[in-house]
C-alpha cells in the first residue's frame, strides 16, 4: 500500500499532484520514501 496514489490521468502539468512527490528544493522524493511503485516512480521522472 502506498502513501500516495497517482491517478490514471497523471500529467506533468498537474501541479497539485506533483507537489506531493517533490521536496521544497525541487527534488523528486525517492520511491522508498513516498511508497509508490517503480512504474509510477518512472512516470514522475
mmCIF entry with sequence, helices, sheets and N, C-alpha, C, O atoms, coordinates in Angstrom:
data_MODEL
# 
_entry.id   MODEL 
# 
_entity.id                         1 
_entity.type                       polymer 
_entity.pdbx_number_of_molecules   1 
# 
_entity_poly.entity_id                      1 
_entity_poly.type                           'polypeptide(L)' 
_entity_poly.nstd_linkage                   no 
_entity_poly.nstd_monomer                   no 
_entity_poly.pdbx_seq_one_letter_code       
;(UNK)(UNK)(UNK)(UNK)(UNK)(UNK)(UNK)(UNK)(UNK)(UNK)(UNK)(UNK)(UNK)(UNK)(UNK)(UNK)
(UNK)(UNK)(UNK)(UNK)(UNK)(UNK)(UNK)(UNK)(UNK)(UNK)(UNK)(UNK)(UNK)(UNK)(UNK)(UNK)
(UNK)(UNK)(UNK)(UNK)(UNK)(UNK)(UNK)(UNK)(UNK)(UNK)(UNK)(UNK)(UNK)
;
_entity_poly.pdbx_seq_one_letter_code_can   XXXXXXXXXXXXXXXXXXXXXXXXXXXXXXXXXXXXXXXXXXXXX 
_entity_poly.pdbx_strand_id                 A 
# 
loop_
_entity_poly_seq.entity_id 
_entity_poly_seq.num 
_entity_poly_seq.mon_id 
_entity_poly_seq.hetero 
1 1  UNK n 
1 2  UNK n 
1 3  UNK n 
1 4  UNK n 
1 5  UNK n 
1 6  UNK n 
1 7  UNK n 
1 8  UNK n 
1 9  UNK n 
1 10 UNK n 
1 11 UNK n 
1 12 UNK n 
1 13 UNK n 
1 14 UNK n 
1 15 UNK n 
1 16 UNK n 
1 17 UNK n 
1 18 UNK n 
1 19 UNK n 
1 20 UNK n 
1 21 UNK n 
1 22 UNK n 
1 23 UNK n 
1 24 UNK n 
1 25 UNK n 
1 26 UNK n 
1 27 UNK n 
1 28 UNK n 
1 29 UNK n 
1 30 UNK n 
1 31 UNK n 
1 32 UNK n 
1 33 UNK n 
1 34 UNK n 
1 35 UNK n 
1 36 UNK n 
1 37 UNK n 
1 38 UNK n 
1 39 UNK n 
1 40 UNK n 
1 41 UNK n 
1 42 UNK n 
1 43 UNK n 
1 44 UNK n 
1 45 UNK n 
# 
_struct_asym.id          A 
_struct_asym.entity_id   1 
# 
loop_
_struct_conf.conf_type_id 
_struct_conf.id 
_struct_conf.pdbx_PDB_helix_id 
_struct_conf.beg_label_comp_id 
_struct_conf.beg_label_asym_id 
_struct_conf.beg_label_seq_id 
_struct_conf.pdbx_beg_PDB_ins_code 
_struct_conf.end_label_comp_id 
_struct_conf.end_label_asym_id 
_struct_conf.end_label_seq_id 
_struct_conf.pdbx_end_PDB_ins_code 
_struct_conf.beg_auth_comp_id 
_struct_conf.beg_auth_asym_id 
_struct_conf.beg_auth_seq_id 
_struct_conf.end_auth_comp_id 
_struct_conf.end_auth_asym_id 
_struct_conf.end_auth_seq_id 
_struct_conf.pdbx_PDB_helix_class 
_struct_conf.details 
_struct_conf.pdbx_PDB_helix_length 
HELX_P HELX_P1 AA1 UNK A 15 ? UNK A 18 ? UNK A 15 UNK A 18 1 ? 4 
HELX_P HELX_P2 AA2 UNK A 19 ? UNK A 21 ? UNK A 19 UNK A 21 5 ? 3 
HELX_P HELX_P3 AA3 UNK A 31 ? UNK A 34 ? UNK A 31 UNK A 34 1 ? 4 
HELX_P HELX_P4 AA4 UNK A 38 ? UNK A 44 ? UNK A 38 UNK A 44 1 ? 7 
# 
_struct_conf_type.id          HELX_P 
_struct_conf_type.criteria    ? 
_struct_conf_type.reference   ? 
# 
loop_
_atom_site.group_PDB 
_atom_site.id 
_atom_site.type_symbol 
_atom_site.label_atom_id 
_atom_site.label_alt_id 
_atom_site.label_comp_id 
_atom_site.label_asym_id 
_atom_site.label_entity_id 
_atom_site.label_seq_id 
_atom_site.pdbx_PDB_ins_code 
_atom_site.Cartn_x 
_atom_site.Cartn_y 
_atom_site.Cartn_z 
_atom_site.occupancy 
_atom_site.B_iso_or_equiv 
_atom_site.pdbx_formal_charge 
_atom_site.auth_seq_id 
_atom_site.auth_comp_id 
_atom_site.auth_asym_id 
_atom_site.auth_atom_id 
_atom_site.pdbx_PDB_model_num 
ATOM 1   N N  . UNK A 1 1  ? 0.844  -1.179 0.000   1.00 0.00 ? 1  UNK A N  1 
ATOM 2   C CA . UNK A 1 1  ? 0.000  0.000  0.000   1.00 0.00 ? 1  UNK A CA 1 
ATOM 3   C C  . UNK A 1 1  ? 0.885  1.236  0.000   1.00 0.00 ? 1  UNK A C  1 
ATOM 4   O O  . UNK A 1 1  ? 1.819  1.340  0.795   1.00 0.00 ? 1  UNK A O  1 
ATOM 5   N N  . UNK A 1 2  ? 0.596  2.153  -0.874  1.00 0.00 ? 2  UNK A N  1 
ATOM 6   C CA . UNK A 1 2  ? 1.423  3.346  -0.977  1.00 0.00 ? 2  UNK A CA 1 
ATOM 7   C C  . UNK A 1 2  ? 0.827  4.499  -0.182  1.00 0.00 ? 2  UNK A C  1 
ATOM 8   O O  . UNK A 1 2  ? -0.374 4.541  0.084   1.00 0.00 ? 2  UNK A O  1 
ATOM 9   N N  . UNK A 1 3  ? 1.679  5.412  0.182   1.00 0.00 ? 3  UNK A N  1 
ATOM 10  C CA . UNK A 1 3  ? 1.228  6.607  0.893   1.00 0.00 ? 3  UNK A CA 1 
ATOM 11  C C  . UNK A 1 3  ? 0.460  7.517  -0.046  1.00 0.00 ? 3  UNK A C  1 
ATOM 12  O O  . UNK A 1 3  ? -0.513 8.155  0.356   1.00 0.00 ? 3  UNK A O  1 
ATOM 13  N N  . UNK A 1 4  ? 0.894  7.577  -1.292  1.00 0.00 ? 4  UNK A N  1 
ATOM 14  C CA . UNK A 1 4  ? 0.278  8.438  -2.287  1.00 0.00 ? 4  UNK A CA 1 
ATOM 15  C C  . UNK A 1 4  ? -0.197 7.599  -3.453  1.00 0.00 ? 4  UNK A C  1 
ATOM 16  O O  . UNK A 1 4  ? 0.373  6.549  -3.749  1.00 0.00 ? 4  UNK A O  1 
ATOM 17  N N  . UNK A 1 5  ? -1.228 8.060  -4.106  1.00 0.00 ? 5  UNK A N  1 
ATOM 18  C CA . UNK A 1 5  ? -1.744 7.375  -5.285  1.00 0.00 ? 5  UNK A CA 1 
ATOM 19  C C  . UNK A 1 5  ? -1.634 8.315  -6.479  1.00 0.00 ? 5  UNK A C  1 
ATOM 20  O O  . UNK A 1 5  ? -2.015 9.483  -6.398  1.00 0.00 ? 5  UNK A O  1 
ATOM 21  N N  . UNK A 1 6  ? -1.115 7.803  -7.576  1.00 0.00 ? 6  UNK A N  1 
ATOM 22  C CA . UNK A 1 6  ? -1.043 8.582  -8.803  1.00 0.00 ? 6  UNK A CA 1 
ATOM 23  C C  . UNK A 1 6  ? -2.288 8.253  -9.619  1.00 0.00 ? 6  UNK A C  1 
ATOM 24  O O  . UNK A 1 6  ? -2.545 7.082  -9.898  1.00 0.00 ? 6  UNK A O  1 
ATOM 25  N N  . UNK A 1 7  ? -3.066 9.261  -10.006 1.00 0.00 ? 7  UNK A N  1 
ATOM 26  C CA . UNK A 1 7  ? -4.271 8.986  -10.795 1.00 0.00 ? 7  UNK A CA 1 
ATOM 27  C C  . UNK A 1 7  ? -3.915 8.462  -12.184 1.00 0.00 ? 7  UNK A C  1 
ATOM 28  O O  . UNK A 1 7  ? -2.797 8.648  -12.665 1.00 0.00 ? 7  UNK A O  1 
ATOM 29  N N  . UNK A 1 8  ? -4.875 7.810  -12.813 1.00 0.00 ? 8  UNK A N  1 
ATOM 30  C CA . UNK A 1 8  ? -4.636 7.225  -14.130 1.00 0.00 ? 8  UNK A CA 1 
ATOM 31  C C  . UNK A 1 8  ? -4.364 8.295  -15.183 1.00 0.00 ? 8  UNK A C  1 
ATOM 32  O O  . UNK A 1 8  ? -3.623 8.054  -16.135 1.00 0.00 ? 8  UNK A O  1 
ATOM 33  N N  . UNK A 1 9  ? -4.954 9.463  -15.018 1.00 0.00 ? 9  UNK A N  1 
ATOM 34  C CA . UNK A 1 9  ? -4.749 10.534 -15.987 1.00 0.00 ? 9  UNK A CA 1 
ATOM 35  C C  . UNK A 1 9  ? -3.644 11.489 -15.529 1.00 0.00 ? 9  UNK A C  1 
ATOM 36  O O  . UNK A 1 9  ? -3.768 12.706 -15.662 1.00 0.00 ? 9  UNK A O  1 
ATOM 37  N N  . UNK A 1 10 ? -2.572 10.925 -14.993 1.00 0.00 ? 10 UNK A N  1 
ATOM 38  C CA . UNK A 1 10 ? -1.446 11.706 -14.490 1.00 0.00 ? 10 UNK A CA 1 
ATOM 39  C C  . UNK A 1 10 ? -0.814 12.502 -15.620 1.00 0.00 ? 10 UNK A C  1 
ATOM 40  O O  . UNK A 1 10 ? -0.561 11.973 -16.702 1.00 0.00 ? 10 UNK A O  1 
ATOM 41  N N  . UNK A 1 11 ? -0.560 13.787 -15.355 1.00 0.00 ? 11 UNK A N  1 
ATOM 42  C CA . UNK A 1 11 ? 0.025  14.663 -16.353 1.00 0.00 ? 11 UNK A CA 1 
ATOM 43  C C  . UNK A 1 11 ? 1.061  15.550 -15.683 1.00 0.00 ? 11 UNK A C  1 
ATOM 44  O O  . UNK A 1 11 ? 0.868  15.974 -14.544 1.00 0.00 ? 11 UNK A O  1 
ATOM 45  N N  . UNK A 1 12 ? 2.130  15.828 -16.357 1.00 0.00 ? 12 UNK A N  1 
ATOM 46  C CA . UNK A 1 12 ? 3.189  16.646 -15.775 1.00 0.00 ? 12 UNK A CA 1 
ATOM 47  C C  . UNK A 1 12 ? 2.742  18.081 -15.524 1.00 0.00 ? 12 UNK A C  1 
ATOM 48  O O  . UNK A 1 12 ? 3.409  18.813 -14.793 1.00 0.00 ? 12 UNK A O  1 
ATOM 49  N N  . UNK A 1 13 ? 1.626  18.494 -16.117 1.00 0.00 ? 13 UNK A N  1 
ATOM 50  C CA . UNK A 1 13 ? 1.132  19.855 -15.925 1.00 0.00 ? 13 UNK A CA 1 
ATOM 51  C C  . UNK A 1 13 ? 0.257  19.994 -14.688 1.00 0.00 ? 13 UNK A C  1 
ATOM 52  O O  . UNK A 1 13 ? -0.106 21.113 -14.325 1.00 0.00 ? 13 UNK A O  1 
ATOM 53  N N  . UNK A 1 14 ? -0.092 18.899 -14.033 1.00 0.00 ? 14 UNK A N  1 
ATOM 54  C CA . UNK A 1 14 ? -0.935 18.937 -12.841 1.00 0.00 ? 14 UNK A CA 1 
ATOM 55  C C  . UNK A 1 14 ? -0.053 19.197 -11.618 1.00 0.00 ? 14 UNK A C  1 
ATOM 56  O O  . UNK A 1 14 ? 0.504  18.268 -11.033 1.00 0.00 ? 14 UNK A O  1 
ATOM 57  N N  . UNK A 1 15 ? 0.064  20.453 -11.248 1.00 0.00 ? 15 UNK A N  1 
ATOM 58  C CA . UNK A 1 15 ? 0.980  20.869 -10.188 1.00 0.00 ? 15 UNK A CA 1 
ATOM 59  C C  . UNK A 1 15 ? 0.554  20.338 -8.829  1.00 0.00 ? 15 UNK A C  1 
ATOM 60  O O  . UNK A 1 15 ? 1.411  20.014 -8.007  1.00 0.00 ? 15 UNK A O  1 
ATOM 61  N N  . UNK A 1 16 ? -0.730 20.241 -8.571  1.00 0.00 ? 16 UNK A N  1 
ATOM 62  C CA . UNK A 1 16 ? -1.205 19.783 -7.265  1.00 0.00 ? 16 UNK A CA 1 
ATOM 63  C C  . UNK A 1 16 ? -0.758 18.356 -6.965  1.00 0.00 ? 16 UNK A C  1 
ATOM 64  O O  . UNK A 1 16 ? -0.442 18.040 -5.818  1.00 0.00 ? 16 UNK A O  1 
ATOM 65  N N  . UNK A 1 17 ? -0.728 17.503 -7.961  1.00 0.00 ? 17 UNK A N  1 
ATOM 66  C CA . UNK A 1 17 ? -0.269 16.127 -7.766  1.00 0.00 ? 17 UNK A CA 1 
ATOM 67  C C  . UNK A 1 17 ? 1.250  16.096 -7.622  1.00 0.00 ? 17 UNK A C  1 
ATOM 68  O O  . UNK A 1 17 ? 1.779  15.381 -6.771  1.00 0.00 ? 17 UNK A O  1 
ATOM 69  N N  . UNK A 1 18 ? 1.947  16.863 -8.444  1.00 0.00 ? 18 UNK A N  1 
ATOM 70  C CA . UNK A 1 18 ? 3.410  16.863 -8.403  1.00 0.00 ? 18 UNK A CA 1 
ATOM 71  C C  . UNK A 1 18 ? 3.958  17.372 -7.077  1.00 0.00 ? 18 UNK A C  1 
ATOM 72  O O  . UNK A 1 18 ? 5.026  16.938 -6.646  1.00 0.00 ? 18 UNK A O  1 
ATOM 73  N N  . UNK A 1 19 ? 3.253  18.272 -6.431  1.00 0.00 ? 19 UNK A N  1 
ATOM 74  C CA . UNK A 1 19 ? 3.709  18.806 -5.141  1.00 0.00 ? 19 UNK A CA 1 
ATOM 75  C C  . UNK A 1 19 ? 3.857  17.711 -4.094  1.00 0.00 ? 19 UNK A C  1 
ATOM 76  O O  . UNK A 1 19 ? 4.678  17.839 -3.185  1.00 0.00 ? 19 UNK A O  1 
ATOM 77  N N  . UNK A 1 20 ? 3.090  16.649 -4.200  1.00 0.00 ? 20 UNK A N  1 
ATOM 78  C CA . UNK A 1 20 ? 3.152  15.551 -3.237  1.00 0.00 ? 20 UNK A CA 1 
ATOM 79  C C  . UNK A 1 20 ? 4.446  14.757 -3.364  1.00 0.00 ? 20 UNK A C  1 
ATOM 80  O O  . UNK A 1 20 ? 4.858  14.095 -2.412  1.00 0.00 ? 20 UNK A O  1 
ATOM 81  N N  . UNK A 1 21 ? 5.090  14.814 -4.522  1.00 0.00 ? 21 UNK A N  1 
ATOM 82  C CA . UNK A 1 21 ? 6.238  13.965 -4.801  1.00 0.00 ? 21 UNK A CA 1 
ATOM 83  C C  . UNK A 1 21 ? 7.543  14.737 -4.942  1.00 0.00 ? 21 UNK A C  1 
ATOM 84  O O  . UNK A 1 21 ? 8.569  14.152 -5.290  1.00 0.00 ? 21 UNK A O  1 
ATOM 85  N N  . UNK A 1 22 ? 7.521  16.043 -4.676  1.00 0.00 ? 22 UNK A N  1 
ATOM 86  C CA . UNK A 1 22 ? 8.708  16.875 -4.840  1.00 0.00 ? 22 UNK A CA 1 
ATOM 87  C C  . UNK A 1 22 ? 9.004  17.600 -3.537  1.00 0.00 ? 22 UNK A C  1 
ATOM 88  O O  . UNK A 1 22 ? 8.092  18.082 -2.866  1.00 0.00 ? 22 UNK A O  1 
ATOM 89  N N  . UNK A 1 23 ? 10.288 17.675 -3.180  1.00 0.00 ? 23 UNK A N  1 
ATOM 90  C CA . UNK A 1 23 ? 10.699 18.368 -1.959  1.00 0.00 ? 23 UNK A CA 1 
ATOM 91  C C  . UNK A 1 23 ? 10.605 19.876 -2.159  1.00 0.00 ? 23 UNK A C  1 
ATOM 92  O O  . UNK A 1 23 ? 10.321 20.357 -3.256  1.00 0.00 ? 23 UNK A O  1 
ATOM 93  N N  . UNK A 1 24 ? 10.848 20.608 -1.084  1.00 0.00 ? 24 UNK A N  1 
ATOM 94  C CA . UNK A 1 24 ? 10.814 22.069 -1.159  1.00 0.00 ? 24 UNK A CA 1 
ATOM 95  C C  . UNK A 1 24 ? 11.905 22.618 -2.069  1.00 0.00 ? 24 UNK A C  1 
ATOM 96  O O  . UNK A 1 24 ? 11.766 23.706 -2.629  1.00 0.00 ? 24 UNK A O  1 
ATOM 97  N N  . UNK A 1 25 ? 12.982 21.866 -2.213  1.00 0.00 ? 25 UNK A N  1 
ATOM 98  C CA . UNK A 1 25 ? 14.080 22.300 -3.078  1.00 0.00 ? 25 UNK A CA 1 
ATOM 99  C C  . UNK A 1 25 ? 13.899 21.856 -4.526  1.00 0.00 ? 25 UNK A C  1 
ATOM 100 O O  . UNK A 1 25 ? 14.738 22.175 -5.369  1.00 0.00 ? 25 UNK A O  1 
ATOM 101 N N  . UNK A 1 26 ? 12.825 21.129 -4.835  1.00 0.00 ? 26 UNK A N  1 
ATOM 102 C CA . UNK A 1 26 ? 12.516 20.733 -6.201  1.00 0.00 ? 26 UNK A CA 1 
ATOM 103 C C  . UNK A 1 26 ? 13.000 19.362 -6.602  1.00 0.00 ? 26 UNK A C  1 
ATOM 104 O O  . UNK A 1 26 ? 12.919 19.003 -7.777  1.00 0.00 ? 26 UNK A O  1 
ATOM 105 N N  . UNK A 1 27 ? 13.502 18.585 -5.663  1.00 0.00 ? 27 UNK A N  1 
ATOM 106 C CA . UNK A 1 27 ? 13.974 17.237 -5.979  1.00 0.00 ? 27 UNK A CA 1 
ATOM 107 C C  . UNK A 1 27 ? 12.832 16.232 -5.832  1.00 0.00 ? 27 UNK A C  1 
ATOM 108 O O  . UNK A 1 27 ? 11.948 16.397 -4.991  1.00 0.00 ? 27 UNK A O  1 
ATOM 109 N N  . UNK A 1 28 ? 12.866 15.189 -6.664  1.00 0.00 ? 28 UNK A N  1 
ATOM 110 C CA . UNK A 1 28 ? 11.847 14.145 -6.600  1.00 0.00 ? 28 UNK A CA 1 
ATOM 111 C C  . UNK A 1 28 ? 12.130 13.250 -5.399  1.00 0.00 ? 28 UNK A C  1 
ATOM 112 O O  . UNK A 1 28 ? 13.265 12.822 -5.189  1.00 0.00 ? 28 UNK A O  1 
ATOM 113 N N  . UNK A 1 29 ? 11.095 12.972 -4.614  1.00 0.00 ? 29 UNK A N  1 
ATOM 114 C CA . UNK A 1 29 ? 11.228 12.120 -3.433  1.00 0.00 ? 29 UNK A CA 1 
ATOM 115 C C  . UNK A 1 29 ? 11.416 10.674 -3.897  1.00 0.00 ? 29 UNK A C  1 
ATOM 116 O O  . UNK A 1 29 ? 10.691 10.230 -4.787  1.00 0.00 ? 29 UNK A O  1 
ATOM 117 N N  . UNK A 1 30 ? 12.363 9.927  -3.325  1.00 0.00 ? 30 UNK A N  1 
ATOM 118 C CA . UNK A 1 30 ? 12.596 8.538  -3.737  1.00 0.00 ? 30 UNK A CA 1 
ATOM 119 C C  . UNK A 1 30 ? 11.379 7.640  -3.494  1.00 0.00 ? 30 UNK A C  1 
ATOM 120 O O  . UNK A 1 30 ? 10.570 7.902  -2.604  1.00 0.00 ? 30 UNK A O  1 
ATOM 121 N N  . UNK A 1 31 ? 11.263 6.587  -4.292  1.00 0.00 ? 31 UNK A N  1 
ATOM 122 C CA . UNK A 1 31 ? 10.132 5.665  -4.183  1.00 0.00 ? 31 UNK A CA 1 
ATOM 123 C C  . UNK A 1 31 ? 10.098 4.976  -2.831  1.00 0.00 ? 31 UNK A C  1 
ATOM 124 O O  . UNK A 1 31 ? 9.019  4.700  -2.308  1.00 0.00 ? 31 UNK A O  1 
ATOM 125 N N  . UNK A 1 32 ? 11.262 4.693  -2.256  1.00 0.00 ? 32 UNK A N  1 
ATOM 126 C CA . UNK A 1 32 ? 11.280 4.023  -0.948  1.00 0.00 ? 32 UNK A CA 1 
ATOM 127 C C  . UNK A 1 32 ? 10.726 4.924  0.146   1.00 0.00 ? 32 UNK A C  1 
ATOM 128 O O  . UNK A 1 32 ? 10.273 4.432  1.179   1.00 0.00 ? 32 UNK A O  1 
ATOM 129 N N  . UNK A 1 33 ? 10.755 6.237  -0.065  1.00 0.00 ? 33 UNK A N  1 
ATOM 130 C CA . UNK A 1 33 ? 10.234 7.180  0.924   1.00 0.00 ? 33 UNK A CA 1 
ATOM 131 C C  . UNK A 1 33 ? 8.745  7.427  0.707   1.00 0.00 ? 33 UNK A C  1 
ATOM 132 O O  . UNK A 1 33 ? 7.966  7.386  1.660   1.00 0.00 ? 33 UNK A O  1 
ATOM 133 N N  . UNK A 1 34 ? 8.341  7.685  -0.545  1.00 0.00 ? 34 UNK A N  1 
ATOM 134 C CA . UNK A 1 34 ? 6.939  8.021  -0.791  1.00 0.00 ? 34 UNK A CA 1 
ATOM 135 C C  . UNK A 1 34 ? 6.055  6.798  -0.970  1.00 0.00 ? 34 UNK A C  1 
ATOM 136 O O  . UNK A 1 34 ? 4.831  6.921  -0.933  1.00 0.00 ? 34 UNK A O  1 
ATOM 137 N N  . UNK A 1 35 ? 6.641  5.620  -1.162  1.00 0.00 ? 35 UNK A N  1 
ATOM 138 C CA . UNK A 1 35 ? 5.873  4.383  -1.162  1.00 0.00 ? 35 UNK A CA 1 
ATOM 139 C C  . UNK A 1 35 ? 5.145  4.039  -2.442  1.00 0.00 ? 35 UNK A C  1 
ATOM 140 O O  . UNK A 1 35 ? 4.283  3.160  -2.426  1.00 0.00 ? 35 UNK A O  1 
ATOM 141 N N  . UNK A 1 36 ? 5.453  4.694  -3.556  1.00 0.00 ? 36 UNK A N  1 
ATOM 142 C CA . UNK A 1 36 ? 4.779  4.342  -4.800  1.00 0.00 ? 36 UNK A CA 1 
ATOM 143 C C  . UNK A 1 36 ? 5.554  3.250  -5.519  1.00 0.00 ? 36 UNK A C  1 
ATOM 144 O O  . UNK A 1 36 ? 6.717  2.992  -5.207  1.00 0.00 ? 36 UNK A O  1 
ATOM 145 N N  . UNK A 1 37 ? 4.906  2.616  -6.477  1.00 0.00 ? 37 UNK A N  1 
ATOM 146 C CA . UNK A 1 37 ? 5.538  1.511  -7.196  1.00 0.00 ? 37 UNK A CA 1 
ATOM 147 C C  . UNK A 1 37 ? 6.607  2.037  -8.152  1.00 0.00 ? 37 UNK A C  1 
ATOM 148 O O  . UNK A 1 37 ? 6.667  3.232  -8.441  1.00 0.00 ? 37 UNK A O  1 
ATOM 149 N N  . UNK A 1 38 ? 7.437  1.134  -8.632  1.00 0.00 ? 38 UNK A N  1 
ATOM 150 C CA . UNK A 1 38 ? 8.524  1.515  -9.534  1.00 0.00 ? 38 UNK A CA 1 
ATOM 151 C C  . UNK A 1 38 ? 7.991  2.090  -10.841 1.00 0.00 ? 38 UNK A C  1 
ATOM 152 O O  . UNK A 1 38 ? 8.558  3.043  -11.375 1.00 0.00 ? 38 UNK A O  1 
ATOM 153 N N  . UNK A 1 39 ? 6.915  1.526  -11.355 1.00 0.00 ? 39 UNK A N  1 
ATOM 154 C CA . UNK A 1 39 ? 6.365  2.039  -12.614 1.00 0.00 ? 39 UNK A CA 1 
ATOM 155 C C  . UNK A 1 39 ? 5.805  3.447  -12.441 1.00 0.00 ? 39 UNK A C  1 
ATOM 156 O O  . UNK A 1 39 ? 5.959  4.290  -13.325 1.00 0.00 ? 39 UNK A O  1 
ATOM 157 N N  . UNK A 1 40 ? 5.163  3.702  -11.315 1.00 0.00 ? 40 UNK A N  1 
ATOM 158 C CA . UNK A 1 40 ? 4.660  5.051  -11.066 1.00 0.00 ? 40 UNK A CA 1 
ATOM 159 C C  . UNK A 1 40 ? 5.793  6.030  -10.798 1.00 0.00 ? 40 UNK A C  1 
ATOM 160 O O  . UNK A 1 40 ? 5.691  7.204  -11.154 1.00 0.00 ? 40 UNK A O  1 
ATOM 161 N N  . UNK A 1 41 ? 6.864  5.567  -10.179 1.00 0.00 ? 41 UNK A N  1 
ATOM 162 C CA . UNK A 1 41 ? 8.018  6.429  -9.940  1.00 0.00 ? 41 UNK A CA 1 
ATOM 163 C C  . UNK A 1 41 ? 8.643  6.856  -11.270 1.00 0.00 ? 41 UNK A C  1 
ATOM 164 O O  . UNK A 1 41 ? 9.094  7.993  -11.406 1.00 0.00 ? 41 UNK A O  1 
ATOM 165 N N  . UNK A 1 42 ? 8.671  5.954  -12.243 1.00 0.00 ? 42 UNK A N  1 
ATOM 166 C CA . UNK A 1 42 ? 9.218  6.298  -13.557 1.00 0.00 ? 42 UNK A CA 1 
ATOM 167 C C  . UNK A 1 42 ? 8.361  7.342  -14.256 1.00 0.00 ? 42 UNK A C  1 
ATOM 168 O O  . UNK A 1 42 ? 8.882  8.145  -15.030 1.00 0.00 ? 42 UNK A O  1 
ATOM 169 N N  . UNK A 1 43 ? 7.063  7.348  -14.001 1.00 0.00 ? 43 UNK A N  1 
ATOM 170 C CA . UNK A 1 43 ? 6.191  8.352  -14.608 1.00 0.00 ? 43 UNK A CA 1 
ATOM 171 C C  . UNK A 1 43 ? 6.504  9.753  -14.094 1.00 0.00 ? 43 UNK A C  1 
ATOM 172 O O  . UNK A 1 43 ? 6.253  10.742 -14.783 1.00 0.00 ? 43 UNK A O  1 
ATOM 173 N N  . UNK A 1 44 ? 7.049  9.836  -12.891 1.00 0.00 ? 44 UNK A N  1 
ATOM 174 C CA . UNK A 1 44 ? 7.377  11.136 -12.316 1.00 0.00 ? 44 UNK A CA 1 
ATOM 175 C C  . UNK A 1 44 ? 8.630  11.741 -12.924 1.00 0.00 ? 44 UNK A C  1 
ATOM 176 O O  . UNK A 1 44 ? 8.789  12.961 -12.925 1.00 0.00 ? 44 UNK A O  1 
ATOM 177 N N  . UNK A 1 45 ? 9.530  10.898 -13.444 1.00 0.00 ? 45 UNK A N  1 
ATOM 178 C CA . UNK A 1 45 ? 10.803 11.411 -13.952 1.00 0.00 ? 45 UNK A CA 1 
ATOM 179 C C  . UNK A 1 45 ? 10.730 11.768 -15.412 1.00 0.00 ? 45 UNK A C  1 
ATOM 180 O O  . UNK A 1 45 ? 11.722 12.214 -15.988 1.00 0.00 ? 45 UNK A O  1 
# 
